[in-house]
């Protein structure tokens, strides 16, 4: 095992500071498919500052046990629904504001860095490393930075070296997202209060890149791999342990799995990082899709024939919460190509295709009107036959939006608000058209439409989020085309570092999984005694 020489962090007896710690909070979070023609603009981000930013987190409240120890300094946080790469002007604007606020905030003992890890920016490689360079330049070398991340992020060496603590979700679906942020914050406070100094970080990348739908912690081997992180963390000398799957729908050198183990000393961190990396590599062929799969037509046929109701199907290739455009009508066409669905003997609900022009036409026509629409494919036009629009004739059966009485829609969160929506029914199929890109993950997302009233519910998603999972009598993962196609080999990656599983398998030499001990920025400032 090779270690990189590093200065030993100073240690002092545990003692609470005689002043409150000043810890900033900020970041930028989005997941970006480079195979998606959509572009994320500034208006796609929900930007939060001041008291509203502090209100996002339970541990910043005045009644928190951390209140007497910490003065939380809200900076700026920007989050957007996953999509295509971020426009450079939007990225630069948010990066500039975060850097400015850090520079103007006064000395900070620490920073809770709330990010995702899979952001791509037009014309840039390793966007999170660039952002973190700017953050570190603004804080100076003495501030401890603790990052909370999605396990589907990428962790390059350049990025990780600028951080002092970094952790990631341990569940997929991410039912522990807020717990992860709190863990990052509390470990930062513990480090500063104890006076132990900057921890040691053992980092290693693994030449494996898998989609999230093959690495759900509901199933083995991810269940056991992620399940043992807490026990690794509990070992003497270990501060935190994290595994990143990587983000499969970007095409950059950093895209691959990674492990970071943080420790009080180098040896425990190095030993555990290599152990986790080896276990992940050895299990690479054991990862399977989180549910039964098939192409669109076979999934539809199996769902129609099944007695299970409602039967859910994931339109996984156009999943907006993985970075898909959300405007593909491919699955709508396949549903109406099935005779039993086209003539109404079987019913299906299919939300939500993003098409503002079609929504406007439905509002102009009104509920009960017959409409002839060209649906979908506006953003994705020209990306392949799967992106062709669909000529839909049907009846407007529901309208909803901020200005529609009783619709329950809200303008409060524009980054996640579908704006106006329209439901159109042809035969047994009701499709929900949305003005803005929007996921359908909860019962509330369906508005006045009751998904339990349909035989099939076909949602643009990958693995089912908890409410959908509980709702489904049975389900299938349809391996449909799109910007987040589960078949990585047909997407056309050409910039990822090779060899890389599953792009390369036969004749793949055993990789060097020796972790690297990352160099510290400098000694951190300790609070006065």
DAWORA-V178516 format. One record per backbone hydrogen bond with DSSP energy under -1.0 kcal/mol. NH is the residue of the N-H (numbers start at 1). CO is the residue of the C=O. E is the energy in kcal/mol with one decimal. If there is no record, write none. Layout:
BEGIN
nh->NH co->CO e->E
nh->NH co->CO e->E
END
This chain:
BEGIN
nh->15 co->193 e->-1.1
nh->18 co->528 e->-1.4
nh->21 co->69 e->-3.4
nh->23 co->71 e->-2.0
nh->24 co->110 e->-2.5
nh->25 co->73 e->-1.8
nh->26 co->112 e->-2.0
nh->27 co->76 e->-2.1
nh->29 co->78 e->-2.9
nh->32 co->118 e->-2.7
nh->33 co->83 e->-2.8
nh->34 co->249 e->-2.3
nh->36 co->33 e->-1.1
nh->40 co->85 e->-2.1
nh->44 co->41 e->-1.3
nh->45 co->42 e->-1.7
nh->46 co->79 e->-3.3
nh->48 co->77 e->-3.0
nh->54 co->50 e->-1.7
nh->55 co->51 e->-2.0
nh->56 co->53 e->-1.4
nh->57 co->54 e->-1.4
nh->61 co->58 e->-1.3
nh->64 co->61 e->-2.0
nh->67 co->64 e->-1.6
nh->70 co->66 e->-2.2
nh->71 co->21 e->-3.9
nh->73 co->23 e->-3.0
nh->75 co->25 e->-2.3
nh->77 co->48 e->-2.3
nh->78 co->27 e->-1.8
nh->79 co->46 e->-1.7
nh->80 co->29 e->-1.9
nh->83 co->31 e->-2.2
nh->86 co->120 e->-2.9
nh->87 co->40 e->-2.9
nh->91 co->87 e->-2.2
nh->92 co->88 e->-2.9
nh->93 co->89 e->-1.8
nh->94 co->90 e->-2.1
nh->95 co->91 e->-3.0
nh->96 co->92 e->-2.4
nh->97 co->93 e->-2.0
nh->98 co->94 e->-2.5
nh->99 co->95 e->-2.5
nh->100 co->96 e->-2.6
nh->101 co->97 e->-2.7
nh->102 co->98 e->-2.2
nh->103 co->99 e->-2.2
nh->104 co->100 e->-2.1
nh->109 co->22 e->-2.5
nh->110 co->22 e->-1.5
nh->111 co->144 e->-2.1
nh->112 co->24 e->-3.1
nh->113 co->146 e->-2.9
nh->114 co->26 e->-2.1
nh->115 co->148 e->-1.9
nh->122 co->86 e->-2.5
nh->124 co->121 e->-2.2
nh->130 co->126 e->-1.8
nh->131 co->127 e->-2.7
nh->132 co->128 e->-2.4
nh->133 co->129 e->-2.3
nh->134 co->130 e->-1.8
nh->135 co->131 e->-2.2
nh->136 co->132 e->-2.8
nh->137 co->133 e->-2.2
nh->138 co->134 e->-1.8
nh->139 co->135 e->-2.4
nh->140 co->136 e->-2.1
nh->144 co->109 e->-2.2
nh->146 co->111 e->-2.9
nh->147 co->165 e->-2.7
nh->148 co->113 e->-2.2
nh->149 co->167 e->-1.8
nh->150 co->116 e->-1.9
nh->153 co->150 e->-1.7
nh->154 co->117 e->-2.6
nh->160 co->156 e->-2.5
nh->161 co->157 e->-2.4
nh->162 co->159 e->-1.1
nh->163 co->160 e->-1.5
nh->164 co->145 e->-2.2
nh->165 co->145 e->-2.0
nh->167 co->147 e->-2.3
nh->169 co->149 e->-1.3
nh->175 co->173 e->-2.1
nh->177 co->174 e->-1.2
nh->180 co->176 e->-2.4
nh->181 co->177 e->-1.6
nh->182 co->178 e->-2.1
nh->183 co->179 e->-2.5
nh->184 co->180 e->-2.3
nh->185 co->181 e->-2.0
nh->186 co->182 e->-3.0
nh->187 co->183 e->-2.4
nh->188 co->184 e->-1.3
nh->189 co->185 e->-2.2
nh->190 co->186 e->-2.8
nh->191 co->187 e->-2.1
nh->192 co->188 e->-2.1
nh->193 co->189 e->-2.8
nh->194 co->190 e->-2.3
nh->195 co->191 e->-1.1
nh->200 co->263 e->-3.0
nh->202 co->261 e->-3.0
nh->203 co->516 e->-2.9
nh->204 co->259 e->-2.1
nh->206 co->257 e->-2.7
nh->208 co->206 e->-3.0
nh->209 co->501 e->-2.6
nh->214 co->211 e->-2.0
nh->215 co->212 e->-1.5
nh->217 co->172 e->-1.2
nh->219 co->216 e->-1.5
nh->223 co->219 e->-2.4
nh->225 co->221 e->-2.4
nh->226 co->222 e->-2.8
nh->227 co->223 e->-1.4
nh->228 co->224 e->-1.4
nh->229 co->226 e->-1.2
nh->232 co->228 e->-1.9
nh->233 co->229 e->-2.6
nh->234 co->230 e->-1.3
nh->235 co->232 e->-1.5
nh->238 co->235 e->-2.0
nh->239 co->262 e->-3.3
nh->240 co->262 e->-1.6
nh->242 co->260 e->-2.0
nh->244 co->258 e->-3.2
nh->245 co->151 e->-2.6
nh->246 co->151 e->-1.1
nh->255 co->252 e->-1.6
nh->257 co->208 e->-2.1
nh->258 co->244 e->-2.2
nh->259 co->204 e->-2.7
nh->260 co->242 e->-2.0
nh->261 co->202 e->-2.2
nh->262 co->240 e->-2.9
nh->263 co->200 e->-2.8
nh->264 co->237 e->-2.7
nh->270 co->266 e->-2.5
nh->271 co->267 e->-2.6
nh->272 co->268 e->-2.2
nh->273 co->269 e->-2.2
nh->274 co->270 e->-2.1
nh->275 co->271 e->-1.9
nh->276 co->272 e->-2.4
nh->277 co->273 e->-2.3
nh->278 co->274 e->-2.5
nh->279 co->275 e->-2.2
nh->280 co->276 e->-2.2
nh->281 co->277 e->-2.5
nh->282 co->278 e->-2.7
nh->283 co->279 e->-1.3
nh->284 co->281 e->-1.5
nh->286 co->283 e->-2.1
nh->290 co->213 e->-2.0
nh->294 co->477 e->-1.2
nh->299 co->295 e->-2.3
nh->300 co->296 e->-2.3
nh->301 co->297 e->-2.4
nh->302 co->298 e->-2.3
nh->303 co->299 e->-2.3
nh->304 co->300 e->-2.6
nh->305 co->301 e->-2.0
nh->306 co->302 e->-1.2
nh->311 co->455 e->-2.7
nh->312 co->474 e->-2.5
nh->313 co->457 e->-2.3
nh->314 co->476 e->-2.5
nh->315 co->459 e->-3.3
nh->316 co->314 e->-1.5
nh->316 co->478 e->-1.3
nh->318 co->315 e->-1.1
nh->319 co->316 e->-1.2
nh->322 co->319 e->-1.5
nh->324 co->319 e->-2.9
nh->333 co->329 e->-2.3
nh->334 co->330 e->-1.8
nh->335 co->331 e->-2.4
nh->336 co->332 e->-2.2
nh->338 co->335 e->-1.4
nh->342 co->338 e->-2.6
nh->343 co->339 e->-2.2
nh->346 co->340 e->-2.1
nh->348 co->428 e->-2.9
nh->349 co->456 e->-2.2
nh->350 co->430 e->-3.0
nh->353 co->432 e->-1.8
nh->354 co->326 e->-2.6
nh->355 co->434 e->-2.6
nh->359 co->355 e->-2.1
nh->360 co->356 e->-2.4
nh->361 co->357 e->-2.0
nh->362 co->358 e->-1.9
nh->363 co->359 e->-2.2
nh->364 co->360 e->-2.3
nh->365 co->361 e->-1.8
nh->366 co->362 e->-2.9
nh->368 co->396 e->-3.4
nh->369 co->366 e->-1.8
nh->371 co->394 e->-3.0
nh->373 co->392 e->-3.5
nh->375 co->390 e->-3.3
nh->377 co->327 e->-2.7
nh->383 co->380 e->-1.9
nh->387 co->384 e->-1.9
nh->388 co->385 e->-1.4
nh->390 co->375 e->-2.8
nh->392 co->373 e->-2.9
nh->394 co->371 e->-2.2
nh->395 co->425 e->-2.4
nh->396 co->369 e->-2.6
nh->397 co->423 e->-2.8
nh->398 co->423 e->-1.2
nh->400 co->421 e->-2.4
nh->404 co->401 e->-1.9
nh->407 co->404 e->-1.9
nh->416 co->413 e->-1.9
nh->421 co->400 e->-3.0
nh->422 co->433 e->-2.3
nh->423 co->398 e->-3.0
nh->424 co->431 e->-2.5
nh->425 co->395 e->-2.7
nh->426 co->429 e->-2.8
nh->428 co->341 e->-3.1
nh->429 co->426 e->-2.4
nh->430 co->348 e->-3.0
nh->431 co->424 e->-2.8
nh->432 co->350 e->-2.0
nh->433 co->422 e->-3.4
nh->434 co->353 e->-2.6
nh->435 co->418 e->-1.1
nh->435 co->420 e->-1.9
nh->436 co->418 e->-1.7
nh->446 co->443 e->-1.3
nh->447 co->444 e->-1.6
nh->449 co->446 e->-1.8
nh->453 co->450 e->-2.0
nh->454 co->451 e->-1.4
nh->456 co->347 e->-1.9
nh->457 co->311 e->-2.2
nh->458 co->349 e->-2.8
nh->459 co->313 e->-2.1
nh->461 co->459 e->-1.5
nh->469 co->465 e->-2.8
nh->470 co->466 e->-2.3
nh->471 co->467 e->-1.5
nh->472 co->468 e->-1.9
nh->473 co->310 e->-2.4
nh->476 co->312 e->-1.9
nh->477 co->292 e->-3.1
nh->478 co->314 e->-1.8
nh->479 co->294 e->-2.9
nh->480 co->478 e->-1.8
nh->484 co->317 e->-2.1
nh->485 co->482 e->-1.3
nh->488 co->486 e->-1.5
nh->490 co->487 e->-1.6
nh->491 co->488 e->-1.5
nh->501 co->207 e->-2.4
nh->504 co->500 e->-2.0
nh->508 co->505 e->-2.0
nh->516 co->203 e->-3.2
nh->518 co->201 e->-2.6
nh->525 co->142 e->-1.3
END
